[in-house]
Amino acid sequence: MRWDNLFDDLEGQLEHELQAEEIDLRAEEERLRLGRLSLRSRLVSLTRAPAPVGAGILRVALVTGETITIRPTTFGRDWLAADLLSADHLSADRSAADHRNGGRFGAQCVLPLAAIAGVILHHDQVAVSLAAESESAARVVDRIGLPFVLRDLCRRRKSLLLHTPAGLITGTIDRVGRDHIDVAVHEAGTLRRANEVQHYRIVPLAQIQLVQLD
């Protein structure tokens, strides 16, 4: 065998091995990246996807058994705020409350990430949700937890519809503790007046599945 042919053969083998090693390295890096993905990061990627993929609209199954369609607007540490576009499998109590509330969807809501039982995707959305997050400066809202949001709603005296495993609660948050809230229960669409309050209820934060602004 001529020396130049031998060297060409060795060079080809080395190049092939280096390419294979680089492919394996990239595959391992991708496996590690996917292993670090959080539910929040995948939802953010879906929300920021180009319009043909979904226009930032998500179908979310809740642990309560309801399925809602939302357009997320803000992501906190363990929650998201969204426009509520539709909801399926409504309970009788929920339907009645919506009727009193004018039956309007498009209302704002706050969804704890822990209340999500699943996110329903079509084929194109799966790949989009796995995309690497774009580099962006961290914002204060990214570190804000659910209790902070509830305290703000309490301060603003907002009338709310709280979805819990035990049913729908309509009223106004009176105070927010470390792991619970106090709710003055009154009819949806009414203000919190002493003569309108039916009773008071302590609700653990872990039981809040969806907060809908009245």
Sine and cosine of phi, psi and omega as CSV:
sin_phi,cos_phi,sin_psi,cos_psi,sin_omega,cos_omega
0.00,0.00,0.70,-0.71,0.03,-1.00
-0.95,0.32,0.57,-0.82,-0.04,-1.00
-0.85,0.52,-0.65,0.76,-0.04,-1.00
-0.91,0.41,-0.58,0.82,0.06,-1.00
-0.92,0.40,-0.64,0.77,0.02,-1.00
-0.88,0.47,-0.73,0.69,-0.01,-1.00
-0.91,0.42,-0.61,0.79,0.05,-1.00
-0.89,0.46,-0.65,0.76,0.01,-1.00
-0.91,0.41,-0.70,0.71,0.03,-1.00
-0.89,0.45,-0.66,0.76,0.01,-1.00
-0.89,0.45,-0.64,0.77,0.02,-1.00
-0.91,0.42,-0.67,0.75,0.02,-1.00
-0.90,0.44,-0.69,0.73,-0.01,-1.00
-0.89,0.45,-0.69,0.72,0.00,-1.00
-0.89,0.46,-0.65,0.76,0.03,-1.00
-0.89,0.46,-0.69,0.72,-0.01,-1.00
-0.91,0.41,-0.64,0.77,0.02,-1.00
-0.91,0.41,-0.64,0.77,0.03,-1.00
-0.91,0.42,-0.67,0.74,0.02,-1.00
-0.90,0.44,-0.64,0.77,0.02,-1.00
-0.91,0.42,-0.64,0.77,0.02,-1.00
-0.92,0.40,-0.64,0.77,0.04,-1.00
-0.89,0.45,-0.69,0.72,0.03,-1.00
-0.89,0.46,-0.64,0.77,-0.01,-1.00
-0.90,0.43,-0.70,0.72,0.02,-1.00
-0.90,0.43,-0.63,0.78,0.02,-1.00
-0.90,0.43,-0.65,0.76,0.02,-1.00
-0.92,0.39,-0.65,0.76,0.04,-1.00
-0.89,0.46,-0.63,0.78,0.02,-1.00
-0.93,0.38,-0.63,0.78,0.05,-1.00
-0.89,0.46,-0.67,0.74,0.02,-1.00
-0.91,0.42,-0.66,0.75,0.01,-1.00
-0.89,0.45,-0.71,0.70,0.01,-1.00
-0.90,0.44,-0.57,0.82,0.02,-1.00
-0.92,0.39,-0.36,0.93,0.01,-1.00
-1.00,-0.07,-0.11,0.99,-0.04,-1.00
-0.91,0.42,0.68,-0.74,0.08,-1.00
-0.96,-0.28,0.30,-0.95,0.08,-1.00
-0.85,0.52,-0.67,0.74,-0.01,-1.00
-0.85,0.52,-0.72,0.70,-0.04,-1.00
-0.91,0.42,-0.58,0.82,0.03,-1.00
-0.94,0.34,-0.61,0.79,0.05,-1.00
-0.92,0.39,-0.63,0.78,0.05,-1.00
-0.88,0.47,-0.70,0.71,0.01,-1.00
-0.88,0.48,-0.65,0.76,0.02,-1.00
-0.91,0.42,-0.64,0.77,-0.04,-1.00
-0.92,0.38,-0.55,0.84,-0.04,-1.00
-1.00,-0.03,0.10,0.99,-0.02,-1.00
-0.93,0.38,0.45,-0.89,0.06,-1.00
-0.85,0.53,0.45,-0.89,-0.10,-0.99
-0.78,0.63,-0.68,0.73,-0.05,-1.00
-0.87,0.50,-0.41,0.91,-0.07,-1.00
-0.98,0.19,-0.41,0.91,-0.02,-1.00
0.17,-0.99,-0.08,1.00,0.04,-1.00
0.83,0.56,0.52,0.85,0.04,-1.00
0.95,0.32,0.29,0.96,-0.04,-1.00
-0.98,-0.21,0.71,-0.71,-0.04,-1.00
-0.83,-0.56,0.60,-0.80,0.18,-0.98
-0.97,-0.24,0.85,-0.52,-0.13,-0.99
-0.83,-0.56,0.78,-0.63,0.12,-0.99
-1.00,-0.03,0.77,-0.64,0.00,-1.00
-0.99,-0.11,0.34,-0.94,0.02,-1.00
-0.92,0.40,-0.28,0.96,0.06,-1.00
-0.97,0.25,-0.20,0.98,-0.04,-1.00
0.98,-0.20,-0.20,0.98,0.04,-1.00
-0.98,0.21,0.43,-0.90,0.13,-0.99
-0.85,-0.52,0.81,-0.58,-0.04,-1.00
-0.86,-0.51,0.44,-0.90,0.11,-0.99
-0.92,-0.39,0.83,-0.56,-0.11,-0.99
-0.73,-0.68,0.35,-0.94,0.16,-0.99
-0.86,-0.50,0.99,-0.14,-0.04,-1.00
-0.87,0.49,0.62,-0.78,0.02,-1.00
-0.88,-0.48,-0.48,0.88,-0.05,-1.00
-0.55,-0.83,0.61,-0.79,0.07,-1.00
-0.87,-0.49,0.82,-0.57,0.13,-0.99
-0.99,-0.16,-0.28,-0.96,-0.03,-1.00
-0.93,0.37,-0.70,0.72,-0.08,-1.00
-0.71,-0.71,0.44,0.90,-0.04,-1.00
-0.41,-0.91,0.22,-0.98,0.15,-0.99
-0.64,-0.77,0.50,-0.87,0.13,-0.99
-0.97,-0.26,0.57,-0.82,-0.10,-1.00
-0.40,-0.92,0.29,-0.96,0.22,-0.98
-1.00,0.05,0.80,-0.60,0.01,-1.00
-1.00,0.09,0.92,-0.39,-0.09,-1.00
-1.00,-0.05,-0.61,0.79,0.04,-1.00
-0.27,-0.96,0.28,-0.96,0.04,-1.00
-0.56,-0.83,0.66,-0.75,0.00,-1.00
-0.95,-0.32,0.27,-0.96,0.11,-0.99
0.85,0.53,0.71,0.70,-0.02,-1.00
-0.96,0.28,0.61,-0.79,0.10,-1.00
-0.97,0.24,0.24,-0.97,0.02,-1.00
-0.89,0.46,-0.67,0.75,0.02,-1.00
-0.88,0.48,-0.69,0.72,-0.03,-1.00
-0.91,0.41,-0.66,0.75,-0.01,-1.00
-0.90,0.44,-0.66,0.75,0.02,-1.00
-0.90,0.43,-0.66,0.75,0.01,-1.00
-0.90,0.43,-0.65,0.76,0.03,-1.00
-0.90,0.43,-0.58,0.81,0.02,-1.00
-0.90,0.43,-0.69,0.72,0.04,-1.00
-0.91,0.42,-0.49,0.87,-0.04,-1.00
-1.00,0.05,0.19,0.98,0.02,-1.00
1.00,0.02,0.02,1.00,0.03,-1.00
0.89,0.45,0.44,0.90,-0.14,-0.99
-1.00,-0.02,0.82,-0.58,0.25,-0.97
-0.99,-0.12,0.12,-0.99,-0.16,-0.99
1.00,-0.07,-0.11,0.99,0.06,-1.00
-0.93,0.37,0.39,-0.92,0.03,-1.00
-0.98,0.19,0.52,-0.85,0.05,-1.00
-0.59,-0.81,0.33,-0.94,0.09,-1.00
-0.85,-0.52,0.81,-0.59,-0.07,-1.00
-0.88,-0.48,0.92,-0.40,0.12,-0.99
-0.91,0.42,0.70,-0.72,-0.01,-1.00
-0.89,0.46,-0.49,0.87,0.00,-1.00
-0.93,0.37,-0.26,0.97,-0.01,-1.00
-1.00,0.04,-0.06,1.00,-0.03,-1.00
-0.99,0.11,0.86,-0.51,0.06,-1.00
-1.00,-0.02,-0.35,0.94,0.01,-1.00
0.02,-1.00,0.38,-0.93,0.07,-1.00
-0.86,-0.50,0.82,-0.57,-0.09,-1.00
-1.00,-0.03,0.88,-0.48,-0.09,-1.00
-0.86,-0.50,0.42,-0.91,0.25,-0.97
-0.99,-0.15,0.09,-1.00,-0.19,-0.98
-0.82,0.58,-0.74,0.68,-0.07,-1.00
-0.91,0.41,-0.51,0.86,-0.04,-1.00
-0.94,0.35,-0.46,0.89,-0.01,-1.00
-0.87,0.50,-0.77,0.64,-0.01,-1.00
-0.90,0.44,-0.64,0.77,0.00,-1.00
-0.89,0.46,-0.65,0.76,-0.04,-1.00
-0.92,0.39,-0.38,0.93,-0.02,-1.00
-1.00,-0.04,-0.03,1.00,-0.05,-1.00
-0.91,0.42,0.49,-0.87,0.04,-1.00
-0.92,0.40,0.66,-0.75,0.02,-1.00
-0.93,0.36,0.65,-0.76,0.06,-1.00
-0.95,0.31,0.56,-0.83,0.02,-1.00
-0.94,0.34,0.84,-0.54,0.04,-1.00
-0.54,-0.84,0.47,-0.88,-0.02,-1.00
-0.91,0.40,0.68,-0.73,0.02,-1.00
-0.91,0.42,0.67,-0.74,0.02,-1.00
-0.96,-0.28,0.35,-0.94,-0.01,-1.00
-0.87,0.50,-0.64,0.77,-0.06,-1.00
-0.88,0.47,-0.44,0.90,0.01,-1.00
-0.89,0.45,-0.37,0.93,-0.04,-1.00
-0.98,-0.22,-0.05,1.00,-0.05,-1.00
-0.99,0.16,0.78,-0.62,0.01,-1.00
-1.00,-0.04,0.17,-0.99,-0.04,-1.00
-0.85,0.53,-0.68,0.73,0.00,-1.00
-0.83,0.56,-0.60,0.80,0.01,-1.00
-0.89,0.46,-0.68,0.73,0.01,-1.00
-0.90,0.44,-0.68,0.73,0.00,-1.00
-0.91,0.42,-0.59,0.80,0.06,-1.00
-0.90,0.43,-0.61,0.80,0.03,-1.00
-0.91,0.41,-0.66,0.75,0.05,-1.00
-0.91,0.42,-0.59,0.81,0.06,-1.00
-0.90,0.44,-0.72,0.70,-0.02,-1.00
-0.89,0.46,-0.59,0.81,-0.02,-1.00
-0.99,0.13,-0.09,1.00,0.01,-1.00
0.84,0.54,0.67,0.74,-0.01,-1.00
-0.96,0.26,0.70,-0.71,0.13,-0.99
-0.98,0.18,0.74,-0.67,-0.17,-0.98
-0.76,-0.65,0.34,-0.94,0.23,-0.97
-0.89,-0.45,0.90,-0.43,-0.02,-1.00
-0.98,-0.21,0.84,-0.54,0.07,-1.00
-1.00,-0.04,0.81,-0.59,0.03,-1.00
-0.71,-0.71,0.28,-0.96,0.05,-1.00
-0.86,0.50,-0.42,0.91,-0.01,-1.00
-1.00,0.07,-0.11,0.99,-0.01,-1.00
0.75,-0.66,-0.11,-0.99,-0.05,-1.00
-1.00,-0.02,0.70,-0.71,0.05,-1.00
-0.88,-0.48,0.81,-0.58,0.06,-1.00
-0.93,-0.36,0.68,-0.73,-0.01,-1.00
0.31,-0.95,-0.41,-0.91,-0.06,-1.00
-0.77,-0.64,0.67,-0.75,0.03,-1.00
-0.96,0.27,0.82,-0.57,0.04,-1.00
-1.00,0.01,-0.60,0.80,0.00,-1.00
-0.35,-0.94,0.36,-0.93,-0.01,-1.00
-0.82,-0.57,0.86,-0.50,0.07,-1.00
-1.00,-0.08,-0.19,-0.98,-0.02,-1.00
-0.91,0.41,-0.64,0.76,-0.07,-1.00
-0.73,-0.69,0.33,0.94,-0.03,-1.00
-0.37,-0.93,0.21,-0.98,0.12,-0.99
-0.76,-0.65,0.42,-0.91,0.15,-0.99
-0.97,-0.23,0.77,-0.64,-0.03,-1.00
-0.87,-0.49,0.78,-0.63,0.18,-0.98
-1.00,0.06,0.93,-0.36,-0.12,-0.99
-1.00,0.10,0.81,-0.58,0.07,-1.00
-0.49,-0.87,0.16,-0.99,-0.05,-1.00
-0.88,0.48,0.57,-0.82,0.09,-1.00
-0.89,0.45,0.61,-0.79,0.03,-1.00
1.00,0.09,0.03,1.00,0.04,-1.00
-0.92,-0.40,0.35,-0.94,0.04,-1.00
-0.99,0.10,0.33,-0.94,0.02,-1.00
-0.99,0.15,1.00,-0.05,0.11,-0.99
-0.91,-0.41,0.49,-0.87,-0.07,-1.00
-0.81,0.58,-0.65,0.76,-0.04,-1.00
-0.98,0.20,-0.15,0.99,0.02,-1.00
-1.00,-0.09,-0.34,0.94,-0.07,-1.00
-0.96,0.29,0.83,-0.56,-0.01,-1.00
-0.99,0.11,-0.69,0.73,0.07,-1.00
-0.20,-0.98,0.02,-1.00,0.01,-1.00
-0.89,-0.46,0.55,-0.84,-0.04,-1.00
-0.67,-0.75,0.71,-0.71,0.14,-0.99
-1.00,-0.02,0.82,-0.58,-0.04,-1.00
-0.85,-0.53,0.88,-0.47,0.07,-1.00
-0.88,0.48,0.62,-0.78,0.01,-1.00
-0.85,0.53,-0.57,0.82,-0.04,-1.00
-0.91,0.41,-0.29,0.96,-0.02,-1.00
-1.00,-0.05,-0.09,1.00,-0.01,-1.00
-0.99,0.14,0.90,-0.44,-0.04,-1.00
-0.98,-0.19,-0.44,0.90,0.02,-1.00
-0.29,-0.96,0.66,-0.75,0.08,-1.00
-0.89,-0.45,0.89,-0.46,0.00,-1.00
-0.93,-0.37,0.80,-0.59,0.02,-1.00
-0.96,0.28,0.76,-0.65,-0.06,-1.00
-0.96,0.27,0.00,0.00,0.00,0.00
